[in-house]
Amino acid sequence: MATPNEKVLPKIDIEKELSNMNPIQQMLVRKTMERNKERAMKIQRVRRNVRLTGFLLGAFVVGVYAYTITSIKQETFLDDFEEPQKRK
């Protein structure tokens, strides 16, 4: 929220502004708005894909870690290990 000391640009009504323009300017503004909307949608899609990839990689890492810990706990080859007798 803007404080009273900050300068804030006033909001504009696009339709009102478009009505003051000639048809060619209106077409160009609408085309620019459409391209900007497409750009914003592309950025949202990329961010969603990045989040999904990060989540999947994180889940994979946690899964490998959990599997490794449980498999090490099940190993018993060191339990039967007898220390060699020292020679005198």
PDB file of N, CA, C and O in Angstrom:
ATOM      1  N   MET A   1       0.836  -1.167   0.000  1.00  0.00           N
ATOM      2  CA  MET A   1       0.000   0.000   0.000  1.00  0.00           C
ATOM      3  C   MET A   1       0.885   1.236   0.000  1.00  0.00           C
ATOM      4  O   MET A   1       1.903   1.279   0.691  1.00  0.00           O
ATOM      5  N   ALA A   2       0.511   2.196  -0.744  1.00  0.00           N
ATOM      6  CA  ALA A   2       1.314   3.418  -0.878  1.00  0.00           C
ATOM      7  C   ALA A   2       1.073   4.330   0.319  1.00  0.00           C
ATOM      8  O   ALA A   2      -0.051   4.489   0.795  1.00  0.00           O
ATOM      9  N   THR A   3       2.138   4.904   0.773  1.00  0.00           N
ATOM     10  CA  THR A   3       2.016   5.883   1.852  1.00  0.00           C
ATOM     11  C   THR A   3       1.726   7.245   1.237  1.00  0.00           C
ATOM     12  O   THR A   3       1.926   7.429   0.036  1.00  0.00           O
ATOM     13  N   PRO A   4       1.260   8.202   2.030  1.00  0.00           N
ATOM     14  CA  PRO A   4       0.938   9.515   1.466  1.00  0.00           C
ATOM     15  C   PRO A   4       2.132  10.218   0.833  1.00  0.00           C
ATOM     16  O   PRO A   4       1.949  11.072  -0.034  1.00  0.00           O
ATOM     17  N   ASN A   5       3.345   9.878   1.244  1.00  0.00           N
ATOM     18  CA  ASN A   5       4.528  10.543   0.705  1.00  0.00           C
ATOM     19  C   ASN A   5       4.952   9.990  -0.657  1.00  0.00           C
ATOM     20  O   ASN A   5       5.686  10.648  -1.394  1.00  0.00           O
ATOM     21  N   GLU A   6       4.491   8.785  -0.990  1.00  0.00           N
ATOM     22  CA  GLU A   6       4.888   8.171  -2.253  1.00  0.00           C
ATOM     23  C   GLU A   6       4.004   8.682  -3.385  1.00  0.00           C
ATOM     24  O   GLU A   6       2.820   8.961  -3.196  1.00  0.00           O
ATOM     25  N   LYS A   7       4.604   8.795  -4.553  1.00  0.00           N
ATOM     26  CA  LYS A   7       3.835   9.189  -5.733  1.00  0.00           C
ATOM     27  C   LYS A   7       3.275   7.933  -6.373  1.00  0.00           C
ATOM     28  O   LYS A   7       4.004   6.967  -6.600  1.00  0.00           O
ATOM     29  N   VAL A   8       1.994   7.942  -6.662  1.00  0.00           N
ATOM     30  CA  VAL A   8       1.328   6.801  -7.243  1.00  0.00           C
ATOM     31  C   VAL A   8       0.686   7.245  -8.549  1.00  0.00           C
ATOM     32  O   VAL A   8       0.021   8.279  -8.611  1.00  0.00           O
ATOM     33  N   LEU A   9       0.894   6.455  -9.581  1.00  0.00           N
ATOM     34  CA  LEU A   9       0.280   6.765 -10.861  1.00  0.00           C
ATOM     35  C   LEU A   9      -1.227   6.507 -10.766  1.00  0.00           C
ATOM     36  O   LEU A   9      -1.653   5.524 -10.159  1.00  0.00           O
ATOM     37  N   PRO A  10      -2.007   7.364 -11.347  1.00  0.00           N
ATOM     38  CA  PRO A  10      -3.456   7.147 -11.288  1.00  0.00           C
ATOM     39  C   PRO A  10      -3.869   5.985 -12.195  1.00  0.00           C
ATOM     40  O   PRO A  10      -3.252   5.737 -13.231  1.00  0.00           O
ATOM     41  N   LYS A  11      -4.919   5.283 -11.784  1.00  0.00           N
ATOM     42  CA  LYS A  11      -5.433   4.198 -12.606  1.00  0.00           C
ATOM     43  C   LYS A  11      -6.200   4.795 -13.778  1.00  0.00           C
ATOM     44  O   LYS A  11      -6.864   5.823 -13.648  1.00  0.00           O
ATOM     45  N   ILE A  12      -6.095   4.137 -14.912  1.00  0.00           N
ATOM     46  CA  ILE A  12      -6.791   4.642 -16.087  1.00  0.00           C
ATOM     47  C   ILE A  12      -7.844   3.631 -16.532  1.00  0.00           C
ATOM     48  O   ILE A  12      -7.721   2.430 -16.295  1.00  0.00           O
ATOM     49  N   ASP A  13      -8.857   4.140 -17.169  1.00  0.00           N
ATOM     50  CA  ASP A  13      -9.898   3.292 -17.740  1.00  0.00           C
ATOM     51  C   ASP A  13      -9.530   3.055 -19.203  1.00  0.00           C
ATOM     52  O   ASP A  13      -9.562   3.981 -20.013  1.00  0.00           O
ATOM     53  N   ILE A  14      -9.187   1.833 -19.535  1.00  0.00           N
ATOM     54  CA  ILE A  14      -8.704   1.511 -20.872  1.00  0.00           C
ATOM     55  C   ILE A  14      -9.770   1.817 -21.923  1.00  0.00           C
ATOM     56  O   ILE A  14      -9.467   2.408 -22.959  1.00  0.00           O
ATOM     57  N   GLU A  15     -10.995   1.425 -21.667  1.00  0.00           N
ATOM     58  CA  GLU A  15     -12.051   1.655 -22.659  1.00  0.00           C
ATOM     59  C   GLU A  15     -12.274   3.134 -22.918  1.00  0.00           C
ATOM     60  O   GLU A  15     -12.513   3.537 -24.056  1.00  0.00           O
ATOM     61  N   LYS A  16     -12.197   3.938 -21.879  1.00  0.00           N
ATOM     62  CA  LYS A  16     -12.365   5.388 -22.041  1.00  0.00           C
ATOM     63  C   LYS A  16     -11.215   5.963 -22.866  1.00  0.00           C
ATOM     64  O   LYS A  16     -11.419   6.807 -23.739  1.00  0.00           O
ATOM     65  N   GLU A  17     -10.005   5.490 -22.572  1.00  0.00           N
ATOM     66  CA  GLU A  17      -8.840   5.971 -23.318  1.00  0.00           C
ATOM     67  C   GLU A  17      -8.898   5.517 -24.774  1.00  0.00           C
ATOM     68  O   GLU A  17      -8.521   6.264 -25.677  1.00  0.00           O
ATOM     69  N   LEU A  18      -9.370   4.296 -24.998  1.00  0.00           N
ATOM     70  CA  LEU A  18      -9.470   3.793 -26.370  1.00  0.00           C
ATOM     71  C   LEU A  18     -10.502   4.569 -27.181  1.00  0.00           C
ATOM     72  O   LEU A  18     -10.346   4.749 -28.389  1.00  0.00           O
ATOM     73  N   SER A  19     -11.541   5.019 -26.518  1.00  0.00           N
ATOM     74  CA  SER A  19     -12.582   5.760 -27.258  1.00  0.00           C
ATOM     75  C   SER A  19     -12.061   7.111 -27.756  1.00  0.00           C
ATOM     76  O   SER A  19     -12.621   7.687 -28.689  1.00  0.00           O
ATOM     77  N   ASN A  20     -11.000   7.611 -27.141  1.00  0.00           N
ATOM     78  CA  ASN A  20     -10.414   8.889 -27.566  1.00  0.00           C
ATOM     79  C   ASN A  20      -9.416   8.723 -28.713  1.00  0.00           C
ATOM     80  O   ASN A  20      -8.921   9.716 -29.246  1.00  0.00           O
ATOM     81  N   MET A  21      -9.116   7.483 -29.098  1.00  0.00           N
ATOM     82  CA  MET A  21      -8.110   7.226 -30.135  1.00  0.00           C
ATOM     83  C   MET A  21      -8.779   6.913 -31.462  1.00  0.00           C
ATOM     84  O   MET A  21      -9.956   6.556 -31.518  1.00  0.00           O
ATOM     85  N   ASN A  22      -8.000   7.056 -32.534  1.00  0.00           N
ATOM     86  CA  ASN A  22      -8.530   6.672 -33.839  1.00  0.00           C
ATOM     87  C   ASN A  22      -8.459   5.143 -33.973  1.00  0.00           C
ATOM     88  O   ASN A  22      -7.772   4.504 -33.176  1.00  0.00           O
ATOM     89  N   PRO A  23      -9.126   4.554 -34.924  1.00  0.00           N
ATOM     90  CA  PRO A  23      -9.205   3.089 -35.040  1.00  0.00           C
ATOM     91  C   PRO A  23      -7.854   2.389 -35.181  1.00  0.00           C
ATOM     92  O   PRO A  23      -7.675   1.292 -34.653  1.00  0.00           O
ATOM     93  N   ILE A  24      -6.927   2.987 -35.865  1.00  0.00           N
ATOM     94  CA  ILE A  24      -5.610   2.354 -36.029  1.00  0.00           C
ATOM     95  C   ILE A  24      -4.886   2.295 -34.685  1.00  0.00           C
ATOM     96  O   ILE A  24      -4.274   1.280 -34.355  1.00  0.00           O
ATOM     97  N   GLN A  25      -4.952   3.374 -33.914  1.00  0.00           N
ATOM     98  CA  GLN A  25      -4.334   3.375 -32.587  1.00  0.00           C
ATOM     99  C   GLN A  25      -5.016   2.362 -31.675  1.00  0.00           C
ATOM    100  O   GLN A  25      -4.355   1.669 -30.901  1.00  0.00           O
ATOM    101  N   GLN A  26      -6.327   2.281 -31.767  1.00  0.00           N
ATOM    102  CA  GLN A  26      -7.055   1.297 -30.959  1.00  0.00           C
ATOM    103  C   GLN A  26      -6.604  -0.120 -31.292  1.00  0.00           C
ATOM    104  O   GLN A  26      -6.395  -0.942 -30.400  1.00  0.00           O
ATOM    105  N   MET A  27      -6.456  -0.396 -32.594  1.00  0.00           N
ATOM    106  CA  MET A  27      -6.015  -1.718 -33.024  1.00  0.00           C
ATOM    107  C   MET A  27      -4.615  -2.023 -32.478  1.00  0.00           C
ATOM    108  O   MET A  27      -4.355  -3.125 -31.995  1.00  0.00           O
ATOM    109  N   LEU A  28      -3.722  -1.040 -32.562  1.00  0.00           N
ATOM    110  CA  LEU A  28      -2.353  -1.252 -32.078  1.00  0.00           C
ATOM    111  C   LEU A  28      -2.317  -1.456 -30.566  1.00  0.00           C
ATOM    112  O   LEU A  28      -1.561  -2.290 -30.070  1.00  0.00           O
ATOM    113  N   VAL A  29      -3.127  -0.702 -29.835  1.00  0.00           N
ATOM    114  CA  VAL A  29      -3.169  -0.857 -28.379  1.00  0.00           C
ATOM    115  C   VAL A  29      -3.728  -2.226 -28.016  1.00  0.00           C
ATOM    116  O   VAL A  29      -3.198  -2.896 -27.130  1.00  0.00           O
ATOM    117  N   ARG A  30      -4.794  -2.646 -28.692  1.00  0.00           N
ATOM    118  CA  ARG A  30      -5.369  -3.965 -28.405  1.00  0.00           C
ATOM    119  C   ARG A  30      -4.387  -5.086 -28.757  1.00  0.00           C
ATOM    120  O   ARG A  30      -4.288  -6.074 -28.030  1.00  0.00           O
ATOM    121  N   LYS A  31      -3.668  -4.934 -29.864  1.00  0.00           N
ATOM    122  CA  LYS A  31      -2.677  -5.945 -30.253  1.00  0.00           C
ATOM    123  C   LYS A  31      -1.551  -6.007 -29.214  1.00  0.00           C
ATOM    124  O   LYS A  31      -1.086  -7.088 -28.852  1.00  0.00           O
ATOM    125  N   THR A  32      -1.123  -4.833 -28.744  1.00  0.00           N
ATOM    126  CA  THR A  32      -0.073  -4.783 -27.721  1.00  0.00           C
ATOM    127  C   THR A  32      -0.557  -5.417 -26.422  1.00  0.00           C
ATOM    128  O   THR A  32       0.193  -6.139 -25.766  1.00  0.00           O
ATOM    129  N   MET A  33      -1.796  -5.151 -26.051  1.00  0.00           N
ATOM    130  CA  MET A  33      -2.355  -5.740 -24.833  1.00  0.00           C
ATOM    131  C   MET A  33      -2.442  -7.260 -24.961  1.00  0.00           C
ATOM    132  O   MET A  33      -2.172  -7.980 -24.000  1.00  0.00           O
ATOM    133  N   GLU A  34      -2.813  -7.745 -26.132  1.00  0.00           N
ATOM    134  CA  GLU A  34      -2.899  -9.186 -26.357  1.00  0.00           C
ATOM    135  C   GLU A  34      -1.517  -9.839 -26.276  1.00  0.00           C
ATOM    136  O   GLU A  34      -1.364 -10.900 -25.670  1.00  0.00           O
ATOM    137  N   ARG A  35      -0.522  -9.208 -26.882  1.00  0.00           N
ATOM    138  CA  ARG A  35       0.846  -9.741 -26.811  1.00  0.00           C
ATOM    139  C   ARG A  35       1.359  -9.748 -25.376  1.00  0.00           C
ATOM    140  O   ARG A  35       2.040 -10.684 -24.958  1.00  0.00           O
ATOM    141  N   ASN A  36       1.028  -8.701 -24.626  1.00  0.00           N
ATOM    142  CA  ASN A  36       1.453  -8.643 -23.227  1.00  0.00           C
ATOM    143  C   ASN A  36       0.783  -9.747 -22.414  1.00  0.00           C
ATOM    144  O   ASN A  36       1.406 -10.343 -21.536  1.00  0.00           O
ATOM    145  N   LYS A  37      -0.485 -10.015 -22.707  1.00  0.00           N
ATOM    146  CA  LYS A  37      -1.191 -11.092 -22.021  1.00  0.00           C
ATOM    147  C   LYS A  37      -0.557 -12.438 -22.351  1.00  0.00           C
ATOM    148  O   LYS A  37      -0.389 -13.270 -21.460  1.00  0.00           O
ATOM    149  N   GLU A  38      -0.201 -12.669 -23.614  1.00  0.00           N
ATOM    150  CA  GLU A  38       0.459 -13.907 -24.017  1.00  0.00           C
ATOM    151  C   GLU A  38       1.818 -14.052 -23.326  1.00  0.00           C
ATOM    152  O   GLU A  38       2.185 -15.143 -22.890  1.00  0.00           O
ATOM    153  N   ARG A  39       2.556 -12.954 -23.231  1.00  0.00           N
ATOM    154  CA  ARG A  39       3.856 -12.976 -22.555  1.00  0.00           C
ATOM    155  C   ARG A  39       3.689 -13.335 -21.088  1.00  0.00           C
ATOM    156  O   ARG A  39       4.449 -14.142 -20.553  1.00  0.00           O
ATOM    157  N   ALA A  40       2.696 -12.738 -20.436  1.00  0.00           N
ATOM    158  CA  ALA A  40       2.452 -13.020 -19.023  1.00  0.00           C
ATOM    159  C   ALA A  40       2.045 -14.479 -18.827  1.00  0.00           C
ATOM    160  O   ALA A  40       2.470 -15.115 -17.862  1.00  0.00           O
ATOM    161  N   MET A  41       1.230 -15.009 -19.729  1.00  0.00           N
ATOM    162  CA  MET A  41       0.816 -16.412 -19.631  1.00  0.00           C
ATOM    163  C   MET A  41       2.017 -17.341 -19.814  1.00  0.00           C
ATOM    164  O   MET A  41       2.126 -18.366 -19.142  1.00  0.00           O
ATOM    165  N   LYS A  42       2.915 -16.974 -20.728  1.00  0.00           N
ATOM    166  CA  LYS A  42       4.114 -17.790 -20.947  1.00  0.00           C
ATOM    167  C   LYS A  42       4.990 -17.801 -19.698  1.00  0.00           C
ATOM    168  O   LYS A  42       5.518 -18.844 -19.313  1.00  0.00           O
ATOM    169  N   ILE A  43       5.142 -16.647 -19.073  1.00  0.00           N
ATOM    170  CA  ILE A  43       5.947 -16.569 -17.846  1.00  0.00           C
ATOM    171  C   ILE A  43       5.316 -17.414 -16.749  1.00  0.00           C
ATOM    172  O   ILE A  43       6.025 -18.114 -16.027  1.00  0.00           O
ATOM    173  N   GLN A  44       3.988 -17.360 -16.612  1.00  0.00           N
ATOM    174  CA  GLN A  44       3.306 -18.174 -15.606  1.00  0.00           C
ATOM    175  C   GLN A  44       3.509 -19.661 -15.883  1.00  0.00           C
ATOM    176  O   GLN A  44       3.735 -20.438 -14.955  1.00  0.00           O
ATOM    177  N   ARG A  45       3.431 -20.060 -17.146  1.00  0.00           N
ATOM    178  CA  ARG A  45       3.614 -21.463 -17.512  1.00  0.00           C
ATOM    179  C   ARG A  45       5.038 -21.922 -17.186  1.00  0.00           C
ATOM    180  O   ARG A  45       5.236 -23.020 -16.666  1.00  0.00           O
ATOM    181  N   VAL A  46       6.022 -21.080 -17.491  1.00  0.00           N
ATOM    182  CA  VAL A  46       7.419 -21.433 -17.203  1.00  0.00           C
ATOM    183  C   VAL A  46       7.629 -21.555 -15.698  1.00  0.00           C
ATOM    184  O   VAL A  46       8.278 -22.495 -15.238  1.00  0.00           O
ATOM    185  N   ARG A  47       7.090 -20.621 -14.933  1.00  0.00           N
ATOM    186  CA  ARG A  47       7.232 -20.689 -13.469  1.00  0.00           C
ATOM    187  C   ARG A  47       6.579 -21.942 -12.904  1.00  0.00           C
ATOM    188  O   ARG A  47       7.127 -22.581 -12.006  1.00  0.00           O
ATOM    189  N   ARG A  48       5.402 -22.295 -13.432  1.00  0.00           N
ATOM    190  CA  ARG A  48       4.719 -23.509 -12.968  1.00  0.00           C
ATOM    191  C   ARG A  48       5.571 -24.735 -13.269  1.00  0.00           C
ATOM    192  O   ARG A  48       5.703 -25.628 -12.432  1.00  0.00           O
ATOM    193  N   ASN A  49       6.148 -24.775 -14.465  1.00  0.00           N
ATOM    194  CA  ASN A  49       6.986 -25.917 -14.844  1.00  0.00           C
ATOM    195  C   ASN A  49       8.245 -25.996 -13.977  1.00  0.00           C
ATOM    196  O   ASN A  49       8.690 -27.084 -13.613  1.00  0.00           O
ATOM    197  N   VAL A  50       8.807 -24.842 -13.654  1.00  0.00           N
ATOM    198  CA  VAL A  50      10.009 -24.825 -12.802  1.00  0.00           C
ATOM    199  C   VAL A  50       9.665 -25.336 -11.402  1.00  0.00           C
ATOM    200  O   VAL A  50      10.414 -26.119 -10.819  1.00  0.00           O
ATOM    201  N   ARG A  51       8.529 -24.890 -10.870  1.00  0.00           N
ATOM    202  CA  ARG A  51       8.114 -25.365  -9.547  1.00  0.00           C
ATOM    203  C   ARG A  51       7.871 -26.868  -9.564  1.00  0.00           C
ATOM    204  O   ARG A  51       8.289 -27.579  -8.650  1.00  0.00           O
ATOM    205  N   LEU A  52       7.198 -27.351 -10.600  1.00  0.00           N
ATOM    206  CA  LEU A  52       6.911 -28.778 -10.705  1.00  0.00           C
ATOM    207  C   LEU A  52       8.211 -29.581 -10.803  1.00  0.00           C
ATOM    208  O   LEU A  52       8.352 -30.613 -10.146  1.00  0.00           O
ATOM    209  N   THR A  53       9.141 -29.121 -11.605  1.00  0.00           N
ATOM    210  CA  THR A  53      10.432 -29.803 -11.732  1.00  0.00           C
ATOM    211  C   THR A  53      11.179 -29.812 -10.402  1.00  0.00           C
ATOM    212  O   THR A  53      11.745 -30.834 -10.014  1.00  0.00           O
ATOM    213  N   GLY A  54      11.184 -28.684  -9.707  1.00  0.00           N
ATOM    214  CA  GLY A  54      11.835 -28.620  -8.399  1.00  0.00           C
ATOM    215  C   GLY A  54      11.200 -29.565  -7.400  1.00  0.00           C
ATOM    216  O   GLY A  54      11.902 -30.236  -6.643  1.00  0.00           O
ATOM    217  N   PHE A  55       9.874 -29.623  -7.392  1.00  0.00           N
ATOM    218  CA  PHE A  55       9.183 -30.527  -6.480  1.00  0.00           C
ATOM    219  C   PHE A  55       9.522 -31.979  -6.795  1.00  0.00           C
ATOM    220  O   PHE A  55       9.788 -32.770  -5.890  1.00  0.00           O
ATOM    221  N   LEU A  56       9.511 -32.329  -8.085  1.00  0.00           N
ATOM    222  CA  LEU A  56       9.818 -33.710  -8.465  1.00  0.00           C
ATOM    223  C   LEU A  56      11.257 -34.084  -8.124  1.00  0.00           C
ATOM    224  O   LEU A  56      11.515 -35.188  -7.643  1.00  0.00           O
ATOM    225  N   LEU A  57      12.190 -33.172  -8.370  1.00  0.00           N
ATOM    226  CA  LEU A  57      13.588 -33.463  -8.014  1.00  0.00           C
ATOM    227  C   LEU A  57      13.753 -33.599  -6.499  1.00  0.00           C
ATOM    228  O   LEU A  57      14.475 -34.475  -6.021  1.00  0.00           O
ATOM    229  N   GLY A  58      13.083 -32.730  -5.755  1.00  0.00           N
ATOM    230  CA  GLY A  58      13.136 -32.819  -4.295  1.00  0.00           C
ATOM    231  C   GLY A  58      12.554 -34.130  -3.797  1.00  0.00           C
ATOM    232  O   GLY A  58      13.113 -34.756  -2.896  1.00  0.00           O
ATOM    233  N   ALA A  59      11.430 -34.552  -4.378  1.00  0.00           N
ATOM    234  CA  ALA A  59      10.819 -35.824  -3.985  1.00  0.00           C
ATOM    235  C   ALA A  59      11.740 -36.990  -4.328  1.00  0.00           C
ATOM    236  O   ALA A  59      11.848 -37.946  -3.559  1.00  0.00           O
ATOM    237  N   PHE A  60      12.404 -36.915  -5.477  1.00  0.00           N
ATOM    238  CA  PHE A  60      13.345 -37.962  -5.862  1.00  0.00           C
ATOM    239  C   PHE A  60      14.506 -38.042  -4.870  1.00  0.00           C
ATOM    240  O   PHE A  60      14.901 -39.133  -4.460  1.00  0.00           O
ATOM    241  N   VAL A  61      15.041 -36.904  -4.491  1.00  0.00           N
ATOM    242  CA  VAL A  61      16.169 -36.881  -3.540  1.00  0.00           C
ATOM    243  C   VAL A  61      15.745 -37.451  -2.195  1.00  0.00           C
ATOM    244  O   VAL A  61      16.467 -38.253  -1.605  1.00  0.00           O
ATOM    245  N   VAL A  62      14.579 -37.041  -1.708  1.00  0.00           N
ATOM    246  CA  VAL A  62      14.093 -37.556  -0.426  1.00  0.00           C
ATOM    247  C   VAL A  62      13.862 -39.060  -0.522  1.00  0.00           C
ATOM    248  O   VAL A  62      14.166 -39.793   0.419  1.00  0.00           O
ATOM    249  N   GLY A  63      13.329 -39.527  -1.644  1.00  0.00           N
ATOM    250  CA  GLY A  63      13.107 -40.953  -1.827  1.00  0.00           C
ATOM    251  C   GLY A  63      14.404 -41.754  -1.833  1.00  0.00           C
ATOM    252  O   GLY A  63      14.490 -42.809  -1.205  1.00  0.00           O
ATOM    253  N   VAL A  64      15.406 -41.255  -2.538  1.00  0.00           N
ATOM    254  CA  VAL A  64      16.703 -41.941  -2.573  1.00  0.00           C
ATOM    255  C   VAL A  64      17.324 -41.948  -1.177  1.00  0.00           C
ATOM    256  O   VAL A  64      17.890 -42.957  -0.755  1.00  0.00           O
ATOM    257  N   TYR A  65      17.221 -40.842  -0.467  1.00  0.00           N
ATOM    258  CA  TYR A  65      17.768 -40.761   0.891  1.00  0.00           C
ATOM    259  C   TYR A  65      17.065 -41.765   1.801  1.00  0.00           C
ATOM    260  O   TYR A  65      17.720 -42.509   2.531  1.00  0.00           O
ATOM    261  N   ALA A  66      15.738 -41.788   1.757  1.00  0.00           N
ATOM    262  CA  ALA A  66      14.984 -42.707   2.610  1.00  0.00           C
ATOM    263  C   ALA A  66      15.309 -44.155   2.262  1.00  0.00           C
ATOM    264  O   ALA A  66      15.484 -44.980   3.158  1.00  0.00           O
ATOM    265  N   TYR A  67      15.393 -44.473   0.973  1.00  0.00           N
ATOM    266  CA  TYR A  67      15.728 -45.831   0.562  1.00  0.00           C
ATOM    267  C   TYR A  67      17.124 -46.222   1.055  1.00  0.00           C
ATOM    268  O   TYR A  67      17.330 -47.337   1.534  1.00  0.00           O
ATOM    269  N   THR A  68      18.070 -45.306   0.934  1.00  0.00           N
ATOM    270  CA  THR A  68      19.434 -45.593   1.368  1.00  0.00           C
ATOM    271  C   THR A  68      19.495 -45.853   2.867  1.00  0.00           C
ATOM    272  O   THR A  68      20.153 -46.794   3.310  1.00  0.00           O
ATOM    273  N   ILE A  69      18.818 -45.032   3.639  1.00  0.00           N
ATOM    274  CA  ILE A  69      18.830 -45.200   5.100  1.00  0.00           C
ATOM    275  C   ILE A  69      18.195 -46.537   5.484  1.00  0.00           C
ATOM    276  O   ILE A  69      18.736 -47.263   6.318  1.00  0.00           O
ATOM    277  N   THR A  70      17.056 -46.864   4.883  1.00  0.00           N
ATOM    278  CA  THR A  70      16.410 -48.135   5.246  1.00  0.00           C
ATOM    279  C   THR A  70      17.224 -49.334   4.782  1.00  0.00           C
ATOM    280  O   THR A  70      17.250 -50.353   5.472  1.00  0.00           O
ATOM    281  N   SER A  71      17.887 -49.245   3.641  1.00  0.00           N
ATOM    282  CA  SER A  71      18.676 -50.395   3.175  1.00  0.00           C
ATOM    283  C   SER A  71      19.922 -50.579   4.027  1.00  0.00           C
ATOM    284  O   SER A  71      20.360 -51.712   4.228  1.00  0.00           O
ATOM    285  N   ILE A  72      20.497 -49.513   4.527  1.00  0.00           N
ATOM    286  CA  ILE A  72      21.667 -49.640   5.404  1.00  0.00           C
ATOM    287  C   ILE A  72      21.258 -50.252   6.734  1.00  0.00           C
ATOM    288  O   ILE A  72      22.012 -51.044   7.299  1.00  0.00           O
ATOM    289  N   LYS A  73      20.098 -49.910   7.240  1.00  0.00           N
ATOM    290  CA  LYS A  73      19.627 -50.476   8.512  1.00  0.00           C
ATOM    291  C   LYS A  73      19.384 -51.973   8.385  1.00  0.00           C
ATOM    292  O   LYS A  73      19.477 -52.687   9.384  1.00  0.00           O
ATOM    293  N   GLN A  74      19.076 -52.471   7.195  1.00  0.00           N
ATOM    294  CA  GLN A  74      18.775 -53.886   7.003  1.00  0.00           C
ATOM    295  C   GLN A  74      20.030 -54.721   6.793  1.00  0.00           C
ATOM    296  O   GLN A  74      19.969 -55.946   6.890  1.00  0.00           O
ATOM    297  N   GLU A  75      21.141 -54.105   6.513  1.00  0.00           N
ATOM    298  CA  GLU A  75      22.356 -54.867   6.266  1.00  0.00           C
ATOM    299  C   GLU A  75      22.877 -55.452   7.569  1.00  0.00           C
ATOM    300  O   GLU A  75      22.894 -54.789   8.607  1.00  0.00           O
ATOM    301  N   THR A  76      23.303 -56.714   7.491  1.00  0.00           N
ATOM    302  CA  THR A  76      23.771 -57.399   8.700  1.00  0.00           C
ATOM    303  C   THR A  76      25.170 -57.972   8.532  1.00  0.00           C
ATOM    304  O   THR A  76      25.623 -58.716   9.401  1.00  0.00           O
ATOM    305  N   PHE A  77      25.859 -57.661   7.466  1.00  0.00           N
ATOM    306  CA  PHE A  77      27.158 -58.295   7.232  1.00  0.00           C
ATOM    307  C   PHE A  77      28.192 -57.874   8.280  1.00  0.00           C
ATOM    308  O   PHE A  77      29.137 -58.625   8.526  1.00  0.00           O
ATOM    309  N   LEU A  78      28.049 -56.723   8.894  1.00  0.00           N
ATOM    310  CA  LEU A  78      28.998 -56.319   9.925  1.00  0.00           C
ATOM    311  C   LEU A  78      28.620 -56.853  11.304  1.00  0.00           C
ATOM    312  O   LEU A  78      29.434 -56.816  12.226  1.00  0.00           O
ATOM    313  N   ASP A  79      27.386 -57.353  11.451  1.00  0.00           N
ATOM    314  CA  ASP A  79      26.970 -57.886  12.747  1.00  0.00           C
ATOM    315  C   ASP A  79      27.708 -59.174  13.080  1.00  0.00           C
ATOM    316  O   ASP A  79      27.971 -59.433  14.255  1.00  0.00           O
ATOM    317  N   ASP A  80      28.050 -59.985  12.094  1.00  0.00           N
ATOM    318  CA  ASP A  80      28.727 -61.261  12.315  1.00  0.00           C
ATOM    319  C   ASP A  80      30.241 -61.113  12.284  1.00  0.00           C
ATOM    320  O   ASP A  80      30.971 -62.102  12.355  1.00  0.00           O
ATOM    321  N   PHE A  81      30.696 -59.910  12.181  1.00  0.00           N
ATOM    322  CA  PHE A  81      32.126 -59.659  12.052  1.00  0.00           C
ATOM    323  C   PHE A  81      32.819 -59.938  13.380  1.00  0.00           C
ATOM    324  O   PHE A  81      32.427 -59.403  14.417  1.00  0.00           O
ATOM    325  N   GLU A  82      33.851 -60.776  13.344  1.00  0.00           N
ATOM    326  CA  GLU A  82      34.646 -61.061  14.538  1.00  0.00           C
ATOM    327  C   GLU A  82      36.016 -60.441  14.352  1.00  0.00           C
ATOM    328  O   GLU A  82      36.631 -60.555  13.292  1.00  0.00           O
ATOM    329  N   GLU A  83      36.469 -59.801  15.374  1.00  0.00           N
ATOM    330  CA  GLU A  83      37.800 -59.179  15.286  1.00  0.00           C
ATOM    331  C   GLU A  83      38.862 -60.274  15.242  1.00  0.00           C
ATOM    332  O   GLU A  83      38.755 -61.280  15.944  1.00  0.00           O
ATOM    333  N   PRO A  84      39.857 -60.077  14.436  1.00  0.00           N
ATOM    334  CA  PRO A  84      40.935 -61.083  14.395  1.00  0.00           C
ATOM    335  C   PRO A  84      41.689 -61.102  15.739  1.00  0.00           C
ATOM    336  O   PRO A  84      41.842 -60.079  16.406  1.00  0.00           O
ATOM    337  N   GLN A  85      42.141 -62.278  16.095  1.00  0.00           N
ATOM    338  CA  GLN A  85      42.880 -62.378  17.355  1.00  0.00           C
ATOM    339  C   GLN A  85      44.278 -61.816  17.152  1.00  0.00           C
ATOM    340  O   GLN A  85      44.913 -62.018  16.117  1.00  0.00           O
ATOM    341  N   LYS A  86      44.724 -61.116  18.155  1.00  0.00           N
ATOM    342  CA  LYS A  86      46.056 -60.529  18.069  1.00  0.00           C
ATOM    343  C   LYS A  86      47.112 -61.603  18.288  1.00  0.00           C
ATOM    344  O   LYS A  86      46.940 -62.490  19.125  1.00  0.00           O
ATOM    345  N   ARG A  87      48.195 -61.523  17.540  1.00  0.00           N
ATOM    346  CA  ARG A  87      49.298 -62.468  17.695  1.00  0.00           C
ATOM    347  C   ARG A  87      50.156 -62.047  18.858  1.00  0.00           C
ATOM    348  O   ARG A  87      50.363 -60.858  19.100  1.00  0.00           O
ATOM    349  N   LYS A  88      50.632 -62.991  19.546  1.00  0.00           N
ATOM    350  CA  LYS A  88      51.485 -62.683  20.688  1.00  0.00           C
ATOM    351  C   LYS A  88      52.930 -62.675  20.328  1.00  0.00           C
ATOM    352  O   LYS A  88      53.778 -62.431  21.186  1.00  0.00           O
TER     353      LYS A  88
END
